[in-house]
Structures are given as C-alpha cells and as structure tokens.
Amino acid sequence: MPAFALSTSLAYVGLGSNLADPRRQVATALVALDGLALCRLVGASGLYASRPVGPQDQPDFVNAVAVLETALSPLALLDQLQALEQRHRRRRERRWGPRTLDLDVLLFSALSMAHPRLQVPHPYLHERAFALRPLREVAPDLLLYGKPLDHWLAPLADDVTPLG
C-alpha cells in the first residue's frame, strides 16, 4: 500500500493544575499529550506559578503550554483533551474553581472559530498572563490578533513566576 501523509495543524494547548500535586499533574499530562491519537508533542514551555482567576479561596496554579502537531480537527482534539482531564479526575464543581487538570485549546494554527463547545483563539487568552508567558516561551514570534504576544502582556500584571 502506498504511504500517505495526513494534513496536520499546530495546536497550542494551555495546561493548568492546582490540586493533587500540580507539578506532577502537568508533567504527566505533557507525556499523555504526546500519546494522543494523531498527535505529536513538538514543544512545551517550562512550568509557571500563578494566582487563580476567579475565586481566590484555592491554591495557586501551575501552568504550561504545549505545542501539538495534530491531524485531529479542533473539536476532536477538544474531545481528547477532555477525556485526558477525566483520567486526571477533573471535577467541574464551580466556574474557575480548583482542578486537578485543565486543558484548553489556546490556538489552532491560524484558525478562528466560534462553536458552542470551542472558541479559537481562546476567548480570554489576550487577558491571561499565565497563558501568554508560557506561550511566548514556545512561540516567541507568534502573533495574536495581528499583534505580538508582548503587546498583550504589557498591560497585564506580571504575577506569573517561572518554576525551577
């Protein structure tokens, strides 16, 4: 049989955790992302600590960004990410509450989409230093809405700390 190549896209995935050993949760998720069907991990940022968005009565988060080369559609990738969250025992008890693992599609190549289940670019990406800082690490020349990531980071509070 002749070999064939699947069309692939680059997906930037935000990772976050603030429960059950957050560093381990994020590190384990990065390994699992490389094992998703029709996906290959091609880059990952370091880990960052940040204050929670929303309710402040919860621990700080550990965040990172992964770069996936994928032949999945955006919604199929979202399904895979949500299944991975479930394997990490993710509970959705309150909006922006604590979680063992949160995986968000931040960007999907140059695609812009608004679907009831998924918006790309992520609708809050330009407001969140905890996603922009690790994104800038893995894709320093990336443009968001036609502007460099530093444009979006400049007005934000610099409360994101690299972890060693």
N, C-alpha and C positions, 0 to 999 in steps of 0.2 A: 504494500500500500504506500502511496506517496505521502511524504510528510507534509503537514500544513501548519501554518502559523496562525494563531489566534490574534485578533486585534486586541491590543491592551491599552489601558489608561493608567495614569498615575493618580492614586488616591492618597490624600493626606488625612490621617486619622489621629484625632486627639484622644489621649488616654488620661484617665484620672482615677484616683482612689484615695479614700481617707478612712477605710476600715480594714481590719484583719491583716495587718502588716502591709501597708500601702506600697512600699518599695517592692516587696515580693509580688504583690498583685500585678503591678505594672510590668515588672520584669518577666513574669510568667506569661502575661498577655502578649508581650512582644514576641516571645518564642511561638506562642499559639498563632499569632497573625501570620507568621511565615509558613505555618502549616495549613492555612485555609485553602480550600479547593480553588484552583485557578488564580492564586495569589502568590506573590513572592515579595518578601520584605527586602527593600533595596536601600533603606536608610532609617535611622532612628536618632532622635535627639538624646541628649542627656536627660537626667531627671531634674525636676524643679519643684520647689515647695511653694504653695500659695495659700492665702486665706480663702475660705469658702465664699462663693457667691450665694446670696440669699441668706438663709438662716445662719446666724453666727454661733449657735449653740452646738457646734460639731467640730471635730478635729480639722486641722489644716489638711490640704490635699497634696498628693504627689502627682505631678503631671509630666507628660512627654508627648511627642508627636512621632508617628511612624509614617514612612513613605512606602506604599504598596504599589507594585506593578500588578495590575489585575485584568483579567478578561471578563470579570463579572460586570453586570450592569450596576448602576448605583443602588437600586433597590435590592438586588440580590446580595450586594456587599452589605447593605444595612441588615438584611436578614442574618447573614453570617456573623456580623458583629453583635447583634442582639442575642444570638444563640451562645456566643462566647461569654457575654455578660451573664447569661443564665448559668453557664457552667461555673462561673465565679460566684454564684449565689447572689446575684444582684437583686435587690428588693426595691420596688418603686413605691415607697410609703408616703413621701411628700415631695413636692416640687423642690428641686435643688437641695434635697436632703442628703444625708450621708450615704455612701455607697461603697461596696467592695470594688466595683469596676464600672467605669463609664467610658464608652467608646463612641466617638462622634465623627462622622464624615465631615471634615472641615472643607475640603476642596476635592473635586473630582476632575482632573485635567482642566480644561478650560470651560467645562460645562457649567451652565447656570440653569437651575431647575427649581420649580416650586411645586411640590407634590404634598398631599396631606400628611404623608409619612416622612418626608425628607425635603429639606431645603438646602441647596448648594449654590453658592458658598453658604456655610453655616451662618444663620441669621445674626448671631451675636459675635462672630469671630473678630470683627473690627473693634469690638469693645473689650476684649478679654486678653490681657497681657499674659495670663497663664497659658494661653494657646499660641499667641503671636510670638512670644520669646522663643519657645522651642521650635516653632515653625520657621522662624528666621534662621535658627541654627542649621536646620536641614536644607533650607531653600533660601539662601540669603538674597538672591536676585528675583525672587517671586514678586509678582505684582498682585495686589488685591484691589479690585475695582479700579484698575489702571494706575495705582499708586504703590510705591514701595512699602514694605511692611513697617519700616521706621516711621513713615508718615502716620500710621495708625497707632504705633506705640508711643510716639512723642507726647500726646496729651494724657496718657494713662498713668496712673500711679504705678511707680516701679516697686511693687510689693512681691515680686516673683524672685525667689532665691535659688540659684543653681545648687544642687546637692552633689556632694563629692562621691 
